[in-house]
């Protein structure tokens, strides 16, 4: 056809229901079916639907629906769908998995938006990265964590969806009606079966069903259809020759009279909460007049409590209510009646009661006025199209349904002649005959009975004793801990290049050493990391650059990293870090964009100055909120600054000192000077500080990076060697900071050399003493003790008290020292503490932790020694450490973030009191 090259015209017809014309096409190369709905609706819509017929309960098509929207070849971002929701003008943007099809529709009034969305959707369904990135399958479908638990987006969703008795009843009914076809399976996925789906099968199912000859594409509204069809042909369909055969649905031999008993497990089974579902087949999908007639009939007879059939059934007093269900979108439509609030005895009478009531109606004939009212209501609804779905989205779904079952995507878009025909048939008894035929066969029946879960006899009695497990973990269960895979190191383009072999996503981290930076300059570098997102570069606006980062990178961030090393003297390692995660194919783009973002953003001029003012104001307000929400963190940081360089620089760059720094910069308002300062600091660090580049990826990625770095912005010669960051420590001082919020955060910090076995003491203090005395008795929301590098501390969180909590702190060491500890106590303390060392990390976090250990000189042998020391803790050591703890605490400082009244009531405990 000349109007649409590459497509064969099937037919064009007027369609008054859609206020325009319908054109059905087939694509010559791929065999795809295309429906054009041309009218004046400015809310244009697109939809692509695939025939997807499950062969098990793994929910593979539901998982694929999620997966294809998680990045594609052209749009390799981790969550394009979420980004579209944020930035698009779409009036509808979603995807749906049905029992026999998966449809991806959207609607938007904006032409440019339409083109963008259409390409994103087409690239998503035809070129998903999920087929080469198993992590998408594991995230959206299922994965097993290190502790053996199963999780995943669809798995978790269906756990909730199938928990309700109604959902279980519906699934059992579908299984009973369609034991041999796709409709008998849980299309969304049964959590009991989802973990049986392998990545290999998932990919096979995708390639079998997500093909152009197994899809129906709908274009709806006021637009240049030829332009859209040309794009569709050029970019996608012409590259997809049709396969040898399409997957097909099969027809189920009807299961009239089948009965199923179904338990519903509940801790509180009630005898009058039994449910009974009855179902009948309603004929062929293609007989649209019959299916519309069933809809009208059911509304007339069961639409309200006063409708004839429902009134007759309620009069039997078999249960509390009767629901009706009718789905005419499947190959074999089904009607359902569900009796709720029944007993086992009354539920078994339901089928006979329906038979009796139907016979009674047939004896007298269906009242014509009821049929006419229901017919008029249905006709009006077909014209008005109520609900929130845009008309074009409805048409796309209906087109996919009609195409799937009959090959005609326009079938469901015509209704006028159906209503006219049924109006004529109403007077000659056609509806009475339809009623007789529908209920003539014995129904498929499912009775659902609430039942207690199987368990041992006897009621549990709560006690205040220790938790007793049937198979408690012991120290012997802990193992030796994970070993760190050895990495490789080389010098390249003036940088230290570290490589750790890794499959899957790629992590690329750049670390600039800050050992030569003056302490007073560190807050400026922290501010730099906060403003980069807001700045234009020499090549792009800030918005364009952020969009490019989102397009090509899974995650990108800059930050300061401050770590205490295990080398002699416990040096502080400070780094300016650029952390990127990406797919391997995006490596070249990552190096390019990372370099532009870090090196080429413009730090001077009006645009940058406006960004500084904006970001500083936001940061200051955010910190004021954080003081109220997480005062314990800021208090601990403030107190630790007196004892470790790590603590001092952290306070300078993220604590009260940083807040005061922000206030000072804002008050001065000299944004031009700030820009010059940041620009000079950036140049000094990026060009002259030692750079370590850490790559977690394949050997191919390493080879590629070797070719990219020398010509990138990251290349530089003459870099200074890394060295520990130093700054003088301030004398200890007890401080109280008055904040809003009416709660207090009390912290006591003291210096303590790093010893891994003290982590067991911290756990005992947290759970054996503080939890009861501070939380249960004192009423604080949280409390605990932490032992870390160079310091230990006690804290309370959202505490109504100040002085009382410090009094409680002071009594803790003596009480712990006086306690007796059984072997079980020790075992529990040690297992719980060591478990924290083994907390599973996601790949990105694992990569960052491995980098931290590299810089801090932490070896596998050190980790093993820590573990051994913890496992060797006995009662004598624990009591000895507890007895010495009081003296150690007395050498520490108190810092409180609290309410005015509470602080003033305890002001003698502090050297200074300040309002923030």
C-alpha positions in Angstrom: 0.0 0.0 0.0 1.5 3.3 -1.0 0.4 5.2 2.1 2.2 2.8 4.4 5.2 1.2 2.7 6.3 -2.1 4.2 2.8 -3.0 5.4 -0.1 -4.8 3.7 -3.5 -3.4 4.2 -6.1 -5.8 5.6 -9.0 -3.4 5.7 -10.1 0.2 6.6 -13.5 0.9 8.1 -15.4 3.7 9.8 -15.8 3.2 13.6 -18.4 5.6 15.2 -17.7 4.2 18.6 -14.1 5.4 18.4 -15.1 8.6 16.5 -12.9 7.8 13.6 -11.6 5.1 11.3 -9.9 1.8 11.9 -7.1 0.5 9.8 -5.7 -3.1 10.2 -2.3 -3.8 8.7 0.2 -6.6 8.7 3.9 -5.9 8.5 5.4 -7.5 5.5 8.8 -8.7 6.9 7.9 -9.5 10.5 4.2 -10.5 10.3 3.3 -8.1 13.1 -0.3 -7.0 13.3 -0.9 -3.2 13.5 -4.2 -1.4 14.3 -4.5 2.3 13.6 -7.3 4.1 15.4 -7.4 7.5 13.7 -9.5 10.2 15.4 -9.2 13.7 16.9 -8.2 12.6 20.4 -5.1 14.6 21.4 -4.4 12.1 24.2 -2.5 9.9 21.9 -1.8 6.3 22.9 0.4 3.4 21.9 0.3 -0.2 23.0 2.1 -3.4 22.1 0.7 -6.7 23.3 2.2 -10.2 23.1 0.4 -13.6 23.4 1.9 -15.0 26.6 0.6 -18.4 27.7 2.0 -19.8 30.9 2.9 -23.5 31.2 3.6 -23.5 34.9 3.2 -21.4 38.1 6.6 -19.7 38.0 5.1 -16.4 36.9 7.6 -16.1 34.1 5.6 -13.6 32.1 4.9 -11.4 35.1 8.7 -11.4 35.8 9.4 -10.6 32.1 6.9 -7.7 32.3 9.0 -6.3 35.1 12.3 -7.1 33.6 11.9 -5.6 30.1 11.2 -2.3 31.8 14.5 -2.5 33.7 16.8 -1.2 30.9 17.4 -1.9 27.2 20.2 -1.8 24.7 19.4 1.8 23.6 18.4 2.9 27.1 20.8 1.1 29.4 19.7 2.5 32.7 18.7 0.6 35.8 15.2 2.0 36.0 14.0 3.7 32.8 10.4 3.2 33.8 10.9 5.1 37.0 12.7 7.9 35.2 9.9 8.1 32.7 7.3 8.4 35.5 9.3 11.4 36.8 9.9 13.2 33.6 7.2 12.3 31.1 4.0 14.1 30.4 2.2 10.7 30.0 -1.4 10.5 31.2 -0.8 6.7 31.5 2.4 4.7 31.7 2.3 1.1 32.7 2.3 -2.6 31.7 0.0 -5.4 32.6 0.3 -9.2 32.7 -3.0 -11.0 31.9 -3.7 -14.8 32.0 -3.0 -15.0 28.3 -1.2 -11.8 27.2 1.1 -9.1 28.3 0.4 -5.5 27.2 2.6 -2.4 27.3 0.5 0.7 26.8 1.0 4.4 27.3 -0.9 7.6 26.5 0.4 11.2 26.3 -0.9 14.5 24.8 2.6 15.6 23.8 4.0 14.6 20.4 7.6 14.6 21.3 6.9 12.7 24.5 4.9 10.2 22.4 7.9 9.5 20.1 10.3 9.2 23.1 8.0 6.8 24.9 7.3 4.8 21.8 11.0 4.2 21.2 11.7 3.4 24.9 8.8 0.9 25.0 9.8 -0.8 21.7 13.4 -1.0 22.7 12.4 -2.3 26.1 10.3 -5.2 24.7 12.5 -6.1 21.8 16.0 -5.4 23.2 15.9 -5.8 26.9 19.2 -6.0 28.8 17.6 -8.6 31.0 18.6 -11.2 28.4 22.3 -10.5 29.1 22.1 -9.3 32.7 21.1 -12.0 35.1 20.9 -9.5 37.9 17.7 -8.2 36.5 16.1 -11.6 36.6 17.3 -12.0 40.2 16.1 -8.6 41.3 12.7 -8.7 39.6 12.0 -12.4 39.8 13.8 -14.2 42.6 17.1 -14.8 44.3 18.3 -16.7 47.3 20.2 -14.7 49.9 23.2 -16.0 51.8 20.9 -17.0 54.7 18.8 -19.1 52.4 15.8 -16.7 52.3 14.1 -16.1 48.9 13.3 -12.6 47.8 12.6 -10.6 44.6 10.1 -8.0 43.4 7.6 -10.3 41.9 8.1 -13.0 44.5 7.4 -10.5 47.3 4.5 -9.0 45.4 2.8 -12.4 44.9 3.5 -13.4 48.5 1.1 -10.6 49.5 -1.3 -11.0 46.5 -1.9 -14.7 47.2 -2.2 -14.4 51.0 -5.8 -13.5 50.8 -8.4 -16.3 50.8 -10.2 -14.8 47.8 -7.1 -15.1 45.6 -6.5 -18.7 46.7 -10.2 -19.5 45.9 -9.9 -18.0 42.5 -6.7 -19.9 41.7 -8.2 -23.2 42.8 -11.3 -22.5 40.6 -9.1 -21.7 37.5 -7.2 -24.9 38.1 -10.3 -26.9 38.3 -11.8 -25.4 35.2 -8.6 -25.4 33.0 -6.5 -28.4 34.2 -4.9 -28.8 30.8 -4.4 -25.3 29.4 -2.6 -22.0 30.2 -5.6 -20.7 32.2 -5.0 -23.2 34.9 -1.8 -21.6 36.0 -1.2 -18.6 38.2 0.0 -16.1 35.5 1.4 -13.8 38.2 3.4 -16.6 39.8 2.9 -18.7 42.8 5.6 -18.0 45.4 5.9 -21.8 46.0 6.8 -22.2 42.3 8.7 -19.0 41.4 12.0 -20.3 42.7 11.8 -23.2 40.2 12.3 -20.8 37.3 15.8 -20.8 36.0 17.4 -17.9 34.1 17.9 -20.2 31.1 14.2 -21.0 30.9 13.3 -17.4 31.5 15.4 -16.4 28.4 13.9 -19.2 26.3 10.4 -18.2 27.1 11.2 -14.6 26.3 12.6 -15.5 22.8 9.7 -17.7 22.1 7.0 -15.2 22.9 8.4 -11.7 22.5 8.6 -11.9 18.8 7.2 -9.5 16.2 4.9 -12.1 14.7 3.4 -12.7 18.1 2.4 -9.1 18.8 -0.3 -6.6 18.1 0.6 -2.9 18.0 -1.9 -0.2 18.4 -1.5 3.5 17.4 -4.4 5.7 18.6 -5.4 9.3 18.3 -4.5 12.4 16.4 -1.0 11.9 14.9 0.9 11.4 11.7 0.4 7.6 11.4 2.7 7.2 8.4 5.6 8.7 10.3 5.0 6.3 13.3 4.7 3.3 11.0 7.9 4.3 9.2 9.8 4.5 12.5 8.4 1.2 13.6 9.4 -0.5 10.3 12.8 1.1 10.0 14.0 0.7 13.6 12.4 -2.5 14.7 10.1 -4.6 12.6 12.1 -4.8 9.4 14.9 -6.4 11.4 12.7 -9.2 12.7 11.8 -11.8 10.1 8.8 -13.9 11.2 9.4 -17.3 12.8 8.3 -20.7 11.7 5.3 -20.8 14.1 3.6 -18.8 16.7 2.7 -20.1 20.2 -1.0 -20.9 20.4 -3.6 -21.3 23.1 -5.4 -24.6 23.3 -9.1 -25.1 24.1 -10.0 -26.9 27.3 -12.4 -29.8 27.3 -15.1 -28.6 29.7 -14.9 -29.9 33.2 -18.6 -29.7 34.2 -19.3 -31.1 37.7 -15.7 -31.0 38.9 -15.5 -30.5 42.7 -12.5 -29.3 44.8 -12.0 -29.1 48.6 -9.7 -26.2 49.5 -8.3 -25.4 53.0 -7.5 -21.9 54.0 -5.0 -21.8 56.7 -5.6 -19.3 59.5 -4.8 -19.0 63.2 -8.4 -18.0 63.8 -10.7 -20.2 61.8 -14.4 -19.4 62.1 -17.1 -21.9 61.1 -19.1 -19.2 59.3 -16.3 -18.0 57.0 -16.5 -20.9 54.5 -16.6 -19.8 50.8 -18.1 -21.6 47.9 -17.4 -20.8 44.2 -19.4 -22.1 41.3 -18.4 -21.5 37.7 -19.8 -22.2 34.2 -18.3 -21.8 30.7 -20.2 -19.2 28.7 -19.3 -20.2 25.1 -16.8 -19.0 22.5 -15.0 -15.7 22.8 -15.6 -15.0 19.1 -19.4 -15.0 19.7 -19.4 -11.4 20.9 -23.1 -11.1 20.8 -23.5 -14.0 23.2 -20.8 -12.7 25.6 -22.4 -9.3 25.7 -25.7 -11.0 26.3 -24.2 -12.9 29.3 -23.0 -9.6 30.7 -26.5 -8.0 30.4 -28.2 -11.1 31.8 -26.0 -11.3 34.8 -26.5 -7.7 35.6 -30.3 -8.0 35.3 -30.5 -11.1 37.5 -27.7 -10.5 40.0 -26.7 -6.8 39.8 -28.3 -5.8 43.2 -29.7 -7.6 46.3 -33.2 -7.1 44.8 -32.4 -8.6 41.4 -34.4 -11.9 40.9 -31.6 -14.5 41.1 -29.7 -12.9 43.9 -32.8 -12.2 45.9 -33.9 -15.8 45.6 -30.5 -17.1 46.7 -30.2 -14.7 49.7 -33.6 -15.9 50.8 -32.2 -19.3 51.3 -29.9 -17.9 54.0 -26.9 -20.0 52.9 -24.4 -17.2 53.6 -23.9 -13.5 54.1 -23.4 -12.5 50.5 -23.1 -13.6 46.9 -20.6 -12.1 44.4 -20.6 -12.4 40.7 -17.6 -12.6 38.3 -17.5 -12.6 34.6 -14.4 -12.4 32.4 -15.1 -12.3 28.7 -11.5 -11.6 27.6 -10.3 -15.1 27.6 -10.5 -17.8 24.9 -13.1 -19.6 27.0 -15.0 -17.0 29.0 -16.3 -18.0 32.4 -19.0 -16.7 34.8 -18.6 -17.3 38.6 -20.9 -17.1 41.6 -19.2 -16.9 45.0 -21.1 -17.6 48.3 -19.4 -15.8 51.2 -19.9 -16.2 55.0 -21.2 -19.7 54.7 -20.8 -22.8 56.8 -19.5 -26.1 55.4 -23.1 -27.5 55.5 -24.7 -24.5 53.8 -21.9 -24.2 51.2 -22.6 -27.7 49.9 -26.2 -26.6 49.3 -25.2 -23.7 47.1 -25.2 -25.4 43.7 -28.6 -26.9 44.3 -30.0 -23.6 45.4 -28.7 -21.9 42.2 -30.3 -24.6 40.1 -33.6 -24.2 41.9 -33.6 -20.4 41.6 -32.8 -20.4 37.9 -35.6 -22.9 37.3 -38.0 -20.6 39.1 -37.0 -17.6 36.9 -37.2 -19.7 33.7 -40.7 -20.8 34.7 -41.9 -17.2 34.8 -39.6 -15.6 32.3 -37.1 -12.8 32.8 -38.9 -9.4 33.3 -38.4 -7.4 30.1 -37.9 -4.1 32.0 -34.9 -5.6 33.9 -33.3 -6.7 30.6 -33.9 -3.3 29.0 -32.4 -1.5 31.9 -29.3 -3.6 31.9 -28.9 -3.4 28.2 -29.3 0.4 28.2 -26.8 0.7 31.1 -24.3 -1.5 29.2 -24.7 0.5 26.0 -24.2 3.8 27.8 -21.1 2.5 29.5 -19.7 1.4 26.2 -20.0 4.9 24.8 -19.0 6.8 28.0 -16.1 4.4 28.8 -15.9 5.2 32.5 -12.9 4.7 34.7 -9.5 6.2 34.7 -7.9 4.4 31.7 -7.5 6.7 28.7 -9.6 5.6 25.7 -6.5 4.8 23.7 -5.1 2.5 26.4 -8.4 0.6 26.5 -8.4 0.3 22.8 -4.8 -1.1 22.9 -5.8 -3.7 25.4 -8.9 -4.6 23.5 -7.1 -4.8 20.2 -4.5 -7.2 21.7 -7.4 -9.4 23.0 -9.3 -9.5 19.8 -6.2 -10.2 17.8 -5.1 -12.9 20.2 -8.3 -15.0 20.0 -9.6 -14.3 16.5 -6.8 -12.5 14.6 -9.0 -9.4 14.3 -7.7 -6.5 16.5 -10.8 -4.4 15.6 -13.3 -7.0 16.9 -13.8 -5.5 20.3 -13.9 -1.9 19.1 -17.2 -2.3 17.4 -20.3 -2.5 19.7 -23.1 -0.5 18.1 -24.5 -3.4 16.0 -24.3 -5.8 18.9 -26.6 -3.7 21.0 -29.0 -3.2 18.2 -29.2 -6.9 17.5 -29.7 -7.7 21.2 -32.4 -5.1 21.5 -34.3 -6.9 18.7 -33.9 -10.3 20.3 -35.0 -9.2 23.7 -38.7 -9.7 22.9 -38.5 -13.2 21.4 -37.2 -15.0 24.5 -33.5 -15.1 23.4 -32.3 -14.1 27.0 -34.5 -16.8 28.6 -32.9 -19.4 26.3 -29.4 -18.0 27.1 -30.1 -18.4 30.8 -31.3 -22.0 30.3 -28.1 -22.9 28.3 -25.7 -21.3 30.7 -26.8 -23.1 33.8 -27.8 -26.4 32.2 -24.4 -28.1 32.9 -23.3 -28.9 36.5 -21.0 -26.2 37.7 -17.3 -26.5 38.6 -17.3 -26.1 42.4 -14.7 -25.2 44.9 -15.4 -25.1 48.7 -12.9 -23.3 50.8 -12.8 -24.1 54.5 -10.8 -22.1 57.1 -8.4 -24.5 58.9 -5.8 -24.2 61.6 -2.2 -24.7 60.3 -0.7 -28.0 61.3 1.3 -27.7 64.5 1.9 -29.4 67.8 -0.8 -29.5 70.3 -0.8 -27.0 73.2 -1.0 -23.3 73.4 2.3 -21.3 73.6 3.0 -19.5 76.8 5.1 -16.3 76.7 7.9 -16.2 79.3 10.5 -13.7 80.3 13.3 -16.3 79.9 15.8 -16.8 77.1 14.6 -17.8 73.6 15.0 -21.5 73.2 15.5 -22.7 69.6 15.2 -26.3 68.4 18.5 -25.9 66.5 20.4 -22.9 68.0 23.4 -21.7 66.2 26.8 -22.3 67.9 30.2 -20.9 67.5 31.0 -24.1 65.5 28.5 -23.0 62.9 30.3 -19.8 62.2 32.9 -21.2 59.8 36.1 -19.3 58.9 34.6 -16.3 57.2 34.8 -15.3 53.5 38.2 -14.8 51.9 38.9 -11.8 49.7 39.7 -12.6 46.1 43.2 -11.4 45.3 43.4 -8.4 43.0 45.9 -7.2 40.5 47.7 -3.8 40.7 49.5 -1.8 38.0 50.6 1.7 37.1 48.7 3.3 34.2 48.4 6.9 33.0 49.8 8.2 36.3 47.3 6.2 38.4 47.3 3.1 40.4 45.0 0.6 38.7 43.5 -2.2 40.8 41.5 -5.0 39.2 39.3 -7.5 40.9 37.7 -10.1 38.5 34.0 -9.9 38.6 31.0 -11.0 36.5 27.8 -9.2 36.0 27.6 -5.4 36.6 30.8 -3.4 36.5 32.0 -1.1 39.3 34.5 1.6 38.6 35.8 3.7 41.5 38.2 6.6 41.4 40.0 7.5 44.7 42.0 10.8 45.0 44.2 10.9 48.1 43.7 13.9 50.3 46.7 13.5 52.6 48.1 16.8 51.4 44.9 18.8 51.9 44.8 21.3 54.8 42.2 20.6 57.4 40.4 24.0 56.8 40.0 23.1 53.1 38.3 19.7 53.7 34.8 21.2 54.2 35.1 22.9 50.8 35.8 19.5 49.1 32.8 18.0 50.8 30.7 21.0 49.6 32.1 20.3 46.1 30.7 16.8 46.1 27.3 18.3 47.0 27.1 20.9 44.2 28.4 18.9 41.3 24.9 17.7 40.3 23.8 21.3 39.9 26.6 22.5 37.6 26.8 22.9 33.9 29.9 21.5 32.2 31.8 22.8 29.2 29.8 20.4 27.0 26.4 20.1 28.6 23.9 21.8 30.8 23.5 20.2 34.3 20.2 18.7 33.2 21.7 17.2 30.1 24.7 15.8 32.0 22.4 14.3 34.6 20.3 12.7 31.9 23.4 11.3 30.2 24.6 9.9 33.5 21.2 8.3 34.1 21.1 6.9 30.6 24.5 5.3 30.7 25.3 4.6 34.3 23.4 2.5 36.9 24.7 4.8 39.7 27.1 7.6 39.9 28.2 9.6 42.9 31.0 11.6 44.4 31.8 11.7 48.1 34.5 11.9 50.7 35.7 8.6 52.3 37.3 8.7 55.7 38.8 5.5 57.1 41.1 4.5 59.9 43.8 2.2 58.8 45.1 -1.0 60.4 48.7 0.0 59.6 51.0 1.0 62.4 49.8 4.2 64.2 46.2 3.8 62.9 46.6 6.4 60.2 43.6 8.2 58.7 43.0 7.6 55.0 41.0 10.4 53.3 39.8 10.1 49.7 37.8 12.1 47.3 35.8 9.3 45.5 34.0 9.0 42.3 32.0 5.8 42.2 30.3 4.5 39.1 28.3 1.3 38.4 27.5 0.3 34.9 27.1 -2.5 32.3 30.3 -3.4 30.7 29.2 -2.2 27.3 28.9 1.3 28.7 32.6 1.5 30.0 33.8 3.9 27.4 30.8 6.2 28.0 31.4 5.9 31.8 35.0 7.1 31.5 33.9 9.9 29.3 31.0 11.1 31.4 32.8 10.6 34.7 35.6 12.7 33.5 33.4 15.4 32.2 31.3 15.5 35.4 34.3 15.6 37.8 36.8 17.7 35.8 34.8 19.9 33.4 31.9 21.2 35.5 32.0 25.0 35.6 32.6 26.3 39.1 32.6 30.0 38.3 30.1 32.4 36.8 26.5 33.3 37.4 25.0 29.8 36.9 27.5 28.2 39.4 27.0 31.0 41.9 23.2 30.5 41.8 23.7 26.8 42.3 26.0 27.4 45.3 23.3 29.6 47.0 20.6 27.0 46.3 22.6 24.0 47.5 24.0 25.7 50.6 20.5 26.7 51.7 19.2 23.2 51.1 22.1 21.6 53.0 21.7 23.8 56.0 18.0 23.1 56.2 18.6 19.4 55.8 21.2 19.3 58.6 18.7 21.1 60.9 16.2 18.4 60.2 18.8 15.7 60.7 19.8 17.1 64.1 16.2 16.4 65.2 15.9 13.0 63.5 19.4 11.5 64.0 20.9 13.6 66.9 22.8 10.5 68.2 24.9 10.3 65.0 25.9 13.9 65.2 26.6 13.7 69.0 28.8 10.6 68.5 30.7 12.3 65.6 31.2 15.4 67.7 32.5 13.5 70.7 34.8 11.2 68.6 36.5 14.2 67.1 38.5 14.6 70.3 40.1 11.1 70.1 40.8 10.1 66.5 41.8 12.0 63.3 39.0 10.0 61.5 36.5 11.5 64.0 38.0 15.0 63.7 37.8 15.2 59.9 34.3 13.5 59.9 33.1 16.2 62.3 34.7 18.9 60.2 33.0 17.7 57.0 29.7 16.3 58.3 29.1 17.4 61.9 28.3 20.6 63.8 31.5 22.2 62.5 30.3 21.6 58.9 26.9 23.1 59.8 28.7 26.2 61.1 30.9 26.3 58.0 27.8 26.3 55.8 26.2 29.1 57.9 29.3 31.2 57.6 29.6 30.8 53.8 25.9 31.6 53.4 26.2 34.7 55.6 29.2 36.0 53.7 27.4 35.4 50.4 30.6 35.8 48.4 29.7 33.2 45.8 32.3 34.3 43.3 35.1 33.8 45.9 33.6 30.4 46.8 33.7 29.3 43.1 37.3 30.3 42.8 38.2 28.5 46.0 36.5 25.3 44.8 38.0 25.5 41.4 41.5 25.9 42.8 41.0 23.0 45.2 39.6 20.8 42.5 42.5 21.4 40.2 45.1 20.7 43.0 43.5 17.5 44.0 42.5 16.1 40.6 45.8 16.9 38.9 48.3 16.3 41.6 46.9 13.9 44.3 47.6 10.2 43.9 44.8 8.5 42.0 43.8 4.9 42.5 41.3 3.5 40.0 39.5 0.3 41.1 37.8 -1.9 38.6 35.5 -4.8 39.4 34.8 -6.4 36.1 36.0 -8.9 33.5 39.4 -9.2 31.8 37.9 -7.7 28.7 36.8 -4.7 30.7 40.3 -4.4 32.1 41.8 -4.5 28.6 39.3 -1.9 27.5 40.0 0.4 30.5 43.8 0.2 29.7 43.1 1.7 26.3 40.7 4.4 27.7 42.5 5.8 30.7 45.6 7.2 28.9 43.4 9.4 26.7 40.9 10.4 29.4 40.5 13.3 31.7 41.8 11.1 34.5 45.3 10.8 33.0 48.0 12.9 34.7 51.7 12.7 35.4 53.6 13.9 38.4 51.1 12.9 41.1 52.2 13.1 44.7 52.4 9.9 46.7 49.6 9.1 49.0 50.1 9.8 52.7 47.9 9.7 55.8 45.7 12.7 56.5 46.5 14.5 59.7 45.1 17.3 61.8 45.5 18.3 65.5 42.9 17.0 67.9 41.0 19.3 70.2 40.8 18.8 74.0 37.8 16.8 75.3 34.8 18.9 76.3 31.3 18.0 77.5 28.8 19.7 75.2 25.0 20.0 75.0 23.3 21.3 71.9 19.7 22.4 72.2 17.4 21.3 69.3 13.7 21.3 68.6 11.7 18.1 68.7 11.1 17.5 72.4 13.4 14.4 72.5 17.0 13.8 73.5 20.0 12.0 72.1 22.5 11.2 74.8 26.0 10.0 73.9 29.1 9.1 76.0 32.3 8.5 74.1 35.7 7.4 75.4 39.0 6.4 73.7 39.8 2.7 73.4 42.4 0.9 71.4 40.9 -1.3 68.7 40.2 -4.9 70.0 37.7 -7.1 68.2 36.9 -9.1 71.3 35.3 -6.0 72.9 32.5 -6.2 70.3 31.1 -9.0 72.4 31.1 -6.7 75.5 29.3 -4.1 73.4 26.7 -6.6 72.5 26.2 -7.7 76.1 25.9 -4.1 77.2 23.4 -3.3 74.4 21.1 -6.2 74.8 21.6 -7.4 78.4 21.6 -4.0 80.1 20.7 -0.9 78.0 17.7 -2.4 76.3 16.0 -3.1 79.5 17.1 -0.1 81.5 17.1 2.6 78.9 14.3 1.4 76.5 11.9 -0.7 78.5 12.3 1.2 81.8 13.5 4.6 80.6 11.2 4.8 77.6 13.8 5.7 75.0 13.1 4.5 71.5 16.6 3.1 71.0 19.9 2.6 72.8 23.2 0.6 72.5 26.9 0.4 72.8 29.4 0.4 69.9 33.1 -0.5 69.8 35.0 0.8 66.8 38.4 2.1 65.6 39.8 4.1 68.5 36.6 4.9 70.4 33.7 3.2 72.1 30.4 4.8 73.1 27.0 4.5 74.6 24.0 6.2 73.0 20.3 6.7 73.4 17.9 7.5 70.6 14.7 9.6 71.0 15.1 9.5 74.8 12.8 11.4 77.2 15.7 11.8 79.6 19.2 13.2 79.9 20.6 13.0 83.4 18.7 9.8 84.2 20.2 8.1 81.2 23.7 9.1 82.1 23.1 7.7 85.6 22.0 4.5 84.0 25.1 4.4 81.8 27.3 4.8 84.9 25.8 1.8 86.7 26.2 -0.5 83.7 29.8 -1.7 84.1 29.4 -2.8 87.7 26.2 -4.7 86.9 27.7 -6.5 84.0 30.8 -7.4 86.0 28.7 -8.9 88.8 26.7 -11.1 86.5 27.3 -14.8 85.9 27.5 -15.9 82.2 26.6 -19.4 81.2 28.0 -21.2 78.2 24.8 -20.6 76.3 25.0 -16.9 77.1 28.5 -16.7 75.7 27.6 -18.7 72.7 24.7 -16.3 71.9 26.8 -13.2 72.4 29.6 -14.5 70.2 27.3 -15.9 67.4 25.4 -12.6 67.3 28.6 -10.5 67.1 30.4 -12.6 64.5 27.2 -12.7 62.4 27.7 -8.9 62.0 31.0 -9.6 60.4 29.4 -11.9 57.9 26.5 -9.7 56.8 26.0 -10.3 53.1 26.7 -7.3 50.9 25.4 -6.4 47.5 28.1 -6.4 44.8 28.5 -2.6 44.8 28.9 -2.6 48.6 31.2 -5.6 48.4 33.4 -3.7 45.9 33.6 -0.7 48.1 34.4 -2.7 51.2 37.2 -4.5 49.3 38.6 -1.1 48.4 38.4 0.1 52.0 40.4 -3.0 53.2 43.0 -2.3 50.5 43.6 1.3 51.6 43.5 0.4 55.3 45.8 -2.5 55.0 43.3 -5.1 56.3 44.3 -8.6 55.3 42.4 -11.9 55.4 44.8 -12.9 58.2 43.7 -9.9 60.2 40.0 -10.7 59.7 40.7 -14.3 60.7 42.5 -13.1 63.9 39.6 -10.8 64.7 37.2 -13.7 64.3 39.4 -16.0 66.4 39.6 -13.5 69.2 35.9 -13.0 69.3 35.2 -16.7 69.4 37.6 -17.1 72.3 35.8 -14.7 74.6 34.9 -16.4 77.9 33.1 -15.4 81.1 36.3 -14.3 82.8 37.4 -12.0 80.0 33.9 -10.6 79.7 33.7 -9.8 83.5 37.2 -8.4 83.4 36.4 -6.0 80.6 33.1 -5.0 82.2 34.9 -4.2 85.5 37.4 -1.9 83.7 34.7 -0.2 81.6 33.7 2.2 84.3 37.2 3.8 84.5 37.4 4.0 80.7 34.0 5.7 80.5 35.1 8.2 83.1 37.9 9.3 80.7 35.4 10.1 78.0 33.0 13.0 77.1 29.3 13.5 77.1 27.6 15.1 74.1 23.8 15.7 74.0 21.4 16.9 71.3 18.3 17.6 73.3 15.3 19.8 74.2 15.8 23.0 76.0 14.1 21.9 79.2 16.0 18.6 79.5 19.3 20.2 78.8 18.8 23.0 81.2 17.8 20.5 83.9 21.1 18.7 83.4 23.3 21.7 82.5 25.8 21.0 85.4 26.9 17.9 83.4 28.2 20.0 80.5 31.0 22.5 80.0 29.1 24.3 77.2 25.5 24.6 76.2 24.6 25.9 72.7 21.4 26.3 70.7 21.6 25.1 67.1 
